[in-house]
Amino acid sequence: MNQSLLLHVVERLEAFVGKLPGTIQKPILSELTPMKELFLQQRPPRLLFTGSNKTPVLEIVQMLFPDAVPGDPATLSTVNRWHDLQIPDRGIISILDARSSDESSDEIQIELKRQPADLIFFVEETDGGKKTRRKTATDNLATCLQSNEKGNASARVIGLIEPPTKASPSRDTLEPNNTQLQALLQAMSGTSDRFAGAFYLSGPNAARDAKAMMSIVARELPNAARIEMARISRDRAVQADIAQILVKSTTAICTAIGTQPIPLADLPILTTLQLVMVSGIMYISGRERSLRAATEFVGALGVNVGAGMLLREGTRAVLKFFPGWGNVICGMVAGAGTYAMGRSAIVFFLEGVSMKDARRIYMSSRKKAGRPRLLEKAGAKAKKKAK
């Protein structure tokens, strides 16, 4: 499922929303925003490298992303431009090395104004290098932040420490340098509220730091770049967080549409939204995005369009004698089914449960999502009438 098809789905939904009462249009459109950012505006994350460390940027990148395919190293090392690196079967990252001489600083500033960085890495060796080199590096970081300000004023700064290759420093040696780097970046004007942590590229703490750092990276990126990084990092917690955003927005939209007294007319919209939600969760997990595969998964859960239509339209027929809150209940039926479907997709594609368990979770989630709210609404209505 490509972005043009997703765009078509969103355009149909926006056209449908335009026919709804004005009071409900704004809530639905607000829930569409994160969906559009995550999927329609999806792009590679842009990572900027600054600092006093002179290790070739390709080596640093491959410490962070061991599976990265660099392409032409000569092009990357000589041109001060954003450069795309492929992570096979997972995604693409864009990098820009700003650890350059003063002669190329103007080119880097122009490039940052054209395409601002999402995250900035400040890289230095354990000993911090010479004071003059560190001063130049911090000045360069300040210049990059200023150039980046217009396009992305909230880009976070992450410190990276690479121990010298001559020695293998102990943890006792590394920890003070970590603290010093944190203090340096936090003390800089313009970085104190952007500093996200300092981590080691190698050494005894590298594995622990790599996991913690990648989790922060995936969480701090703007929505447009988060899915690509979630697929690349394979951080299940981050993937689940993004999937929950998708489920929340889709559930809210389906609930709002379901409350409208438009029998059958909204069914294609609801069904398509649910399949887009499931295919989105599949994509976040690292699989290909496919409406066909999503339909097969929904069918394996024991859900089909005909049953959903009969349930919801039958509910409407029974509740037509209860104007107002009867429509709310219909919306809750649609919302509960959507939430349950999304929850079962998360546990199956991200948590690795069996299809049998996914079916069980679908049924239990549907009851939990629908019944409490239904009773709450009915109880509130009864109390109001009693007064």
C-alpha positions as CSV (number, residue, x, y, z in Angstrom):
1,M,0.0,0.0,0.0
2,N,1.7,3.2,-1.2
3,Q,1.4,6.7,0.0
4,S,-0.8,7.7,-3.0
5,L,-3.4,5.1,-1.8
6,L,-3.2,6.4,1.8
7,L,-3.7,10.0,0.5
8,H,-6.8,8.8,-1.4
9,V,-8.2,7.3,1.8
10,V,-7.5,10.5,3.8
11,E,-9.0,12.6,1.1
12,R,-12.2,10.5,1.0
13,L,-12.4,10.7,4.8
14,E,-12.0,14.5,4.8
15,A,-14.7,14.8,2.1
16,F,-17.0,12.6,4.3
17,V,-16.2,14.7,7.4
18,G,-17.1,17.8,5.5
19,K,-20.7,16.6,5.4
20,L,-20.9,16.1,9.1
21,P,-22.2,18.6,11.7
22,G,-19.7,21.4,12.4
23,T,-19.4,20.4,16.1
24,I,-17.9,17.0,15.2
25,Q,-15.7,18.1,12.3
26,K,-12.9,19.6,14.4
27,P,-12.4,16.6,16.7
28,I,-12.2,14.2,13.8
29,L,-9.8,16.4,11.8
30,S,-7.5,16.9,14.9
31,E,-7.2,13.1,15.2
32,L,-6.3,12.9,11.5
33,T,-3.3,15.1,12.1
34,P,-1.0,12.5,13.7
35,M,-2.1,9.9,11.2
36,K,-1.1,12.2,8.3
37,E,2.2,13.1,10.0
38,L,3.1,9.5,10.6
39,F,2.2,8.1,7.2
40,L,1.5,10.7,4.6
41,Q,4.5,13.0,5.5
42,Q,6.8,10.1,6.4
43,R,10.4,10.7,5.6
44,P,13.9,9.5,6.7
45,P,15.1,11.0,10.0
46,R,17.8,13.6,9.6
47,L,20.8,13.3,11.9
48,L,23.5,16.0,12.3
49,F,27.0,15.2,13.6
50,T,29.1,17.8,15.3
51,G,31.9,17.7,17.9
52,S,35.7,17.5,18.3
53,N,36.0,13.8,17.4
54,K,37.6,13.3,14.0
55,T,36.7,9.7,13.4
56,P,35.2,9.3,9.9
57,V,31.4,9.8,10.0
58,L,30.8,6.4,8.3
59,E,32.5,4.6,11.2
60,I,30.4,6.5,13.7
61,V,27.2,5.8,11.8
62,Q,28.0,2.1,11.6
63,M,28.6,2.0,15.3
64,L,25.1,3.3,15.7
65,F,23.6,1.4,12.8
66,P,25.7,-1.7,12.1
67,D,23.6,-2.7,9.1
68,A,23.9,0.7,7.3
69,V,24.9,0.6,3.7
70,P,27.0,3.8,3.1
71,G,27.0,4.0,-0.7
72,D,30.0,6.0,-2.0
73,P,32.3,7.0,0.9
74,A,34.1,9.6,-1.2
75,T,30.9,11.5,-1.9
76,L,30.0,11.4,1.8
77,S,33.3,12.7,3.0
78,T,33.8,15.5,0.5
79,V,30.4,17.1,0.1
80,N,28.7,19.0,2.9
81,R,25.2,17.8,2.0
82,W,22.6,15.5,3.5
83,H,23.4,12.0,2.5
84,D,21.0,9.0,2.6
85,L,22.1,5.7,4.0
86,Q,20.1,2.5,3.4
87,I,19.4,0.1,6.3
88,P,18.4,-3.1,4.3
89,D,14.8,-4.1,4.7
90,R,14.3,-1.5,7.5
91,G,14.6,2.0,6.2
92,I,16.7,5.0,5.4
93,I,18.5,7.7,7.5
94,S,19.9,11.0,6.3
95,I,23.1,12.3,7.8
96,L,25.1,15.5,7.7
97,D,28.7,15.8,9.0
98,A,29.2,19.3,10.4
99,R,32.6,18.5,12.0
100,S,34.3,20.5,9.3
101,S,36.6,23.4,8.8
102,D,35.5,27.0,8.8
103,E,35.7,27.0,5.0
104,S,32.6,24.7,4.7
105,S,30.6,26.2,7.6
106,D,28.6,28.4,5.2
107,E,27.6,25.4,3.1
108,I,26.5,23.5,6.2
109,Q,24.4,26.5,7.4
110,I,22.7,26.7,4.1
111,E,22.0,23.0,4.1
112,L,20.5,23.2,7.6
113,K,18.2,26.0,6.6
114,R,17.1,24.0,3.6
115,Q,16.5,20.8,5.5
116,P,16.8,21.2,9.3
117,A,18.1,18.4,11.5
118,D,15.8,16.3,13.7
119,L,18.6,15.3,16.1
120,I,22.1,16.6,16.7
121,F,24.9,14.4,17.9
122,F,27.9,16.0,19.6
123,V,30.8,13.5,19.3
124,E,34.1,13.7,21.1
125,E,36.8,11.4,22.5
126,T,37.1,10.3,26.1
127,D,39.9,12.8,26.8
128,G,37.8,15.7,25.3
129,G,40.6,16.6,22.9
130,K,42.6,19.8,23.1
131,K,40.8,22.8,24.7
132,T,41.1,24.9,21.5
133,R,39.6,22.1,19.5
134,R,36.7,21.6,22.0
135,K,36.1,25.4,22.0
136,T,35.9,25.3,18.2
137,A,33.5,22.3,18.4
138,T,31.2,24.0,20.8
139,D,31.1,27.2,18.8
140,N,30.3,25.1,15.7
141,L,27.4,23.4,17.6
142,A,26.0,26.8,18.6
143,T,26.2,28.0,15.0
144,C,24.4,24.8,13.8
145,L,21.7,25.2,16.4
146,Q,21.2,28.8,15.2
147,S,20.9,27.7,11.6
148,N,18.6,24.9,12.5
149,E,16.4,27.1,14.6
150,K,14.0,28.3,11.9
151,G,13.1,24.8,10.6
152,N,13.2,22.9,13.9
153,A,13.6,24.8,17.1
154,S,13.1,21.8,19.3
155,A,15.9,19.5,17.8
156,R,17.5,17.6,20.8
157,V,21.2,17.3,21.4
158,I,22.8,14.0,22.3
159,G,26.4,13.6,23.4
160,L,28.5,10.7,22.1
161,I,31.8,9.6,23.5
162,E,34.2,7.4,21.6
163,P,37.1,6.1,23.7
164,P,40.5,6.4,21.9
165,T,41.4,3.2,20.0
166,K,44.8,3.1,21.7
167,A,43.4,2.0,25.0
168,S,40.4,0.3,26.5
169,P,39.4,2.6,29.4
170,S,37.7,1.1,32.4
171,R,34.3,2.1,33.6
172,D,35.9,4.2,36.4
173,T,37.7,6.2,33.7
174,L,34.7,6.6,31.5
175,E,32.1,7.8,34.0
176,P,33.8,11.1,34.9
177,N,34.1,11.9,31.1
178,N,30.4,11.2,30.7
179,T,29.6,13.6,33.5
180,Q,31.9,16.2,32.0
181,L,30.3,16.0,28.6
182,Q,26.9,16.3,30.1
183,A,28.0,19.4,32.1
184,L,29.6,20.9,29.0
185,L,26.4,20.5,26.9
186,Q,24.0,21.5,29.6
187,A,26.1,24.7,30.3
188,M,26.1,25.8,26.7
189,S,23.7,28.6,25.8
190,G,20.8,27.2,23.8
191,T,21.4,23.5,24.6
192,S,20.4,23.3,28.3
193,D,16.8,22.6,27.5
194,R,17.6,20.4,24.5
195,F,20.1,18.0,26.0
196,A,18.8,14.4,25.9
197,G,21.8,12.5,27.4
198,A,25.4,11.4,26.8
199,F,26.3,7.9,25.7
200,Y,29.3,5.7,24.7
201,L,30.0,4.4,21.2
202,S,32.3,1.7,22.5
203,G,33.7,0.3,25.7
204,P,32.3,-1.6,28.6
205,N,29.0,0.4,28.7
206,A,28.4,0.6,24.9
207,A,25.7,-2.1,24.7
208,R,23.7,-0.6,27.5
209,D,24.1,2.9,26.2
210,A,23.2,1.9,22.6
211,K,19.8,0.5,23.7
212,A,19.0,3.5,25.9
213,M,20.1,6.0,23.2
214,M,18.2,4.4,20.4
215,S,15.0,4.5,22.5
216,I,15.5,8.2,23.1
217,V,16.3,8.9,19.4
218,A,13.1,7.2,18.3
219,R,11.0,9.1,20.9
220,E,12.5,12.5,20.3
221,L,12.0,12.6,16.5
222,P,9.1,14.5,14.9
223,N,6.2,12.2,13.9
224,A,7.1,12.4,10.2
225,A,10.5,10.6,11.0
226,R,9.4,8.4,13.8
227,I,8.1,5.4,11.9
228,E,11.3,5.0,9.8
229,M,13.5,5.1,13.0
230,A,11.2,2.7,14.8
231,R,11.6,0.2,12.0
232,I,15.4,0.8,12.0
233,S,15.9,0.6,15.7
234,R,13.5,-2.3,16.2
235,D,12.7,-1.0,19.6
236,R,9.5,-2.7,20.5
237,A,8.5,-0.2,23.2
238,V,8.8,2.7,20.7
239,Q,7.0,0.7,18.0
240,A,4.2,0.0,20.5
241,D,4.0,3.7,21.4
242,I,3.5,4.7,17.8
243,A,1.0,2.0,17.2
244,Q,-1.0,3.1,20.2
245,I,-1.1,6.6,18.7
246,L,-2.5,5.1,15.5
247,V,-5.1,3.0,17.3
248,K,-6.2,5.9,19.5
249,S,-6.7,8.3,16.5
250,T,-8.5,5.6,14.4
251,T,-10.7,4.6,17.3
252,A,-11.7,8.2,18.0
253,I,-12.5,8.9,14.3
254,C,-14.5,5.7,14.0
255,T,-16.4,6.5,17.2
256,A,-17.2,10.0,16.0
257,I,-18.4,8.8,12.6
258,G,-20.4,6.0,14.1
259,T,-22.4,8.4,16.2
260,Q,-23.9,10.0,13.0
261,P,-27.3,8.8,11.9
262,I,-26.2,7.9,8.4
263,P,-27.1,4.2,8.0
264,L,-24.7,2.3,5.7
265,A,-23.2,5.4,4.2
266,D,-20.3,5.5,6.6
267,L,-19.6,1.8,6.5
268,P,-17.0,1.9,3.7
269,I,-15.1,4.7,5.5
270,L,-15.0,2.8,8.8
271,T,-13.9,-0.5,7.2
272,T,-11.2,1.2,5.2
273,L,-9.9,3.1,8.3
274,Q,-9.7,-0.1,10.3
275,L,-7.7,-1.9,7.5
276,V,-5.4,1.1,7.2
277,M,-4.9,1.0,10.9
278,V,-3.9,-2.7,10.9
279,S,-1.7,-2.3,7.8
280,G,0.0,0.7,9.6
281,I,0.8,-1.5,12.6
282,M,2.2,-4.2,10.3
283,Y,4.5,-1.6,8.7
284,I,5.6,-0.2,12.1
285,S,6.6,-3.8,13.1
286,G,8.9,-4.0,10.0
287,R,6.6,-5.8,7.6
288,E,5.4,-4.5,4.3
289,R,2.3,-2.3,4.3
290,S,-0.6,-4.1,2.6
291,L,-4.3,-3.8,2.7
292,R,-4.6,-7.3,1.5
293,A,-2.5,-8.7,4.3
294,A,-4.5,-6.5,6.7
295,T,-7.8,-8.0,5.4
296,E,-6.4,-11.5,5.9
297,F,-5.4,-10.7,9.4
298,V,-8.9,-9.3,10.3
299,G,-10.5,-12.3,8.7
300,A,-8.3,-14.6,10.8
301,L,-9.6,-12.8,13.9
302,G,-13.1,-14.0,12.9
303,V,-14.2,-10.5,11.9
304,N,-15.9,-9.7,8.6
305,V,-17.6,-6.7,7.1
306,G,-21.1,-8.3,6.9
307,A,-21.1,-9.2,10.6
308,G,-20.0,-5.7,11.5
309,M,-22.6,-4.1,9.4
310,L,-25.4,-6.3,10.8
311,L,-24.3,-5.7,14.4
312,R,-24.1,-1.9,14.0
313,E,-27.1,-1.3,11.8
314,G,-29.1,-3.7,14.0
315,T,-28.1,-1.7,17.0
316,R,-29.2,1.5,15.3
317,A,-32.6,-0.1,14.4
318,V,-33.2,-1.1,18.0
319,L,-32.1,2.2,19.4
320,K,-33.9,4.5,17.0
321,F,-36.5,5.0,19.7
322,F,-33.9,6.6,21.9
323,P,-32.8,9.7,20.0
324,G,-29.5,11.3,21.0
325,W,-27.8,8.8,23.2
326,G,-28.8,5.9,21.0
327,N,-26.5,7.3,18.3
328,V,-23.8,7.6,20.9
329,I,-24.1,3.9,21.7
330,C,-23.8,3.1,17.9
331,G,-20.6,5.1,17.9
332,M,-19.3,3.2,20.9
333,V,-20.0,-0.1,19.0
334,A,-17.9,1.1,16.1
335,G,-15.2,2.5,18.4
336,A,-15.0,-0.6,20.6
337,G,-14.6,-2.8,17.5
338,T,-11.9,-0.6,16.1
339,Y,-10.0,-0.5,19.4
340,A,-10.2,-4.2,19.8
341,M,-8.9,-4.8,16.3
342,G,-6.0,-2.4,16.9
343,R,-5.1,-4.0,20.2
344,S,-5.1,-7.5,18.7
345,A,-2.9,-6.3,15.8
346,I,-0.4,-4.8,18.3
347,V,-0.1,-8.0,20.4
348,F,0.2,-10.2,17.2
349,F,2.6,-8.1,15.1
350,L,4.7,-6.4,17.9
351,E,4.5,-8.8,20.9
352,G,4.5,-12.0,18.9
353,V,1.5,-13.8,20.4
354,S,-0.3,-16.5,18.5
355,M,-3.4,-15.9,16.4
356,K,-5.4,-17.9,18.9
357,D,-4.4,-15.5,21.7
358,A,-4.9,-12.5,19.3
359,R,-8.5,-13.6,18.8
360,R,-9.0,-14.0,22.6
361,I,-7.6,-10.5,23.1
362,Y,-9.8,-9.1,20.4
363,M,-12.9,-10.4,22.1
364,S,-11.9,-9.3,25.6
365,S,-10.7,-5.8,24.4
366,R,-13.9,-5.3,22.6
367,K,-15.9,-5.9,25.7
368,K,-13.7,-3.7,27.9
369,A,-13.7,-0.9,25.3
370,G,-17.4,-0.9,24.7
371,R,-19.3,-2.0,27.8
372,P,-18.0,0.3,30.5
373,R,-18.5,3.4,28.3
374,L,-21.9,2.2,27.3
375,L,-23.0,1.8,30.9
376,E,-21.5,5.1,31.9
377,K,-23.4,6.9,29.2
378,A,-26.6,5.1,30.0
379,G,-26.2,5.8,33.7
380,A,-25.5,9.5,33.1
381,K,-28.6,9.7,31.0
382,A,-30.8,8.0,33.6
383,K,-29.5,10.3,36.4
384,K,-30.3,13.3,34.2
385,K,-33.8,12.1,33.6
386,A,-34.3,11.4,37.3
387,K,-33.5,15.0,38.2
